[in-house]
Amino acid sequence: MLHLPTETRGRLALYKLIDETPEGWSITALGREALKIEPQPAGRKENPEKPSERSPQGKRRYGKKPRNTSWIG
């Protein structure tokens, strides 16, 4: 039987990791599989100072953006 906060039980039940039985909440087969999977460490970025991909120079441009106004009279 599991003793978890209501919010946690709701989230686990949503993903079918636990199930409510007459005896209380119990872990499902899918939940047991999820517990066996080892979390992978987050990928490490090689260069945290990577320039922005939005502008070709990698620097921010402050000020007004150029607008195409050729359609105005």
C-alpha positions as a Python dict, from the first residue, in 0.01 Angstrom:
ca = {
    (1, 'M'): (0, 0, 0),
    (2, 'L'): (129, 346, -93),
    (3, 'H'): (104, 655, 126),
    (4, 'L'): (144, 950, -111),
    (5, 'P'): (5, 1303, -133),
    (6, 'T'): (-313, 1339, -339),
    (7, 'E'): (-139, 1533, -618),
    (8, 'T'): (130, 1268, -653),
    (9, 'R'): (-122, 984, -655),
    (10, 'G'): (-323, 1161, -924),
    (11, 'R'): (-18, 1208, -1147),
    (12, 'L'): (96, 847, -1106),
    (13, 'A'): (-256, 717, -1171),
    (14, 'L'): (-280, 934, -1483),
    (15, 'Y'): (26, 761, -1628),
    (16, 'K'): (-101, 422, -1507),
    (17, 'L'): (194, 372, -1272),
    (18, 'I'): (-32, 306, -971),
    (19, 'D'): (-385, 172, -939),
    (20, 'E'): (-651, 201, -671),
    (21, 'T'): (-768, -131, -528),
    (22, 'P'): (-1012, -206, -244),
    (23, 'E'): (-707, -248, -17),
    (24, 'G'): (-560, 88, -124),
    (25, 'W'): (-319, 211, -388),
    (26, 'S'): (-73, -36, -540),
    (27, 'I'): (197, -11, -803),
    (28, 'T'): (118, -150, -1149),
    (29, 'A'): (339, -360, -1376),
    (30, 'L'): (411, -47, -1580),
    (31, 'G'): (508, 131, -1259),
    (32, 'R'): (750, -151, -1168),
    (33, 'E'): (909, -122, -1513),
    (34, 'A'): (946, 253, -1467),
    (35, 'L'): (1124, 199, -1136),
    (36, 'K'): (1375, -37, -1302),
    (37, 'I'): (1477, 219, -1565),
    (38, 'E'): (1782, 410, -1453),
    (39, 'P'): (1764, 785, -1520),
    (40, 'Q'): (2019, 906, -1774),
    (41, 'P'): (2234, 1206, -1679),
    (42, 'A'): (2158, 1524, -1867),
    (43, 'G'): (2379, 1579, -2170),
    (44, 'R'): (2661, 1819, -2104),
    (45, 'K'): (2695, 2110, -2341),
    (46, 'E'): (3037, 2137, -2496),
    (47, 'N'): (3039, 2514, -2529),
    (48, 'P'): (2800, 2702, -2299),
    (49, 'E'): (2905, 3032, -2463),
    (50, 'K'): (2767, 2923, -2800),
    (51, 'P'): (2662, 3224, -3007),
    (52, 'S'): (2298, 3276, -3088),
    (53, 'E'): (2180, 3114, -3408),
    (54, 'R'): (1938, 3397, -3485),
    (55, 'S'): (2192, 3644, -3616),
    (56, 'P'): (2491, 3543, -3828),
    (57, 'Q'): (2745, 3727, -3612),
    (58, 'G'): (2618, 3571, -3292),
    (59, 'K'): (2566, 3911, -3129),
    (60, 'R'): (2244, 4074, -3025),
    (61, 'R'): (2115, 4364, -3226),
    (62, 'Y'): (1941, 4628, -3023),
    (63, 'G'): (1724, 4895, -3177),
    (64, 'K'): (1465, 4902, -3449),
    (65, 'K'): (1432, 4611, -3687),
    (66, 'P'): (1453, 4697, -4056),
    (67, 'R'): (1112, 4683, -4218),
    (68, 'N'): (1020, 4639, -4582),
    (69, 'T'): (813, 4948, -4658),
    (70, 'S'): (845, 4933, -5036),
    (71, 'W'): (471, 4863, -5065),
    (72, 'I'): (385, 5206, -4920),
    (73, 'G'): (291, 5458, -5196),
}
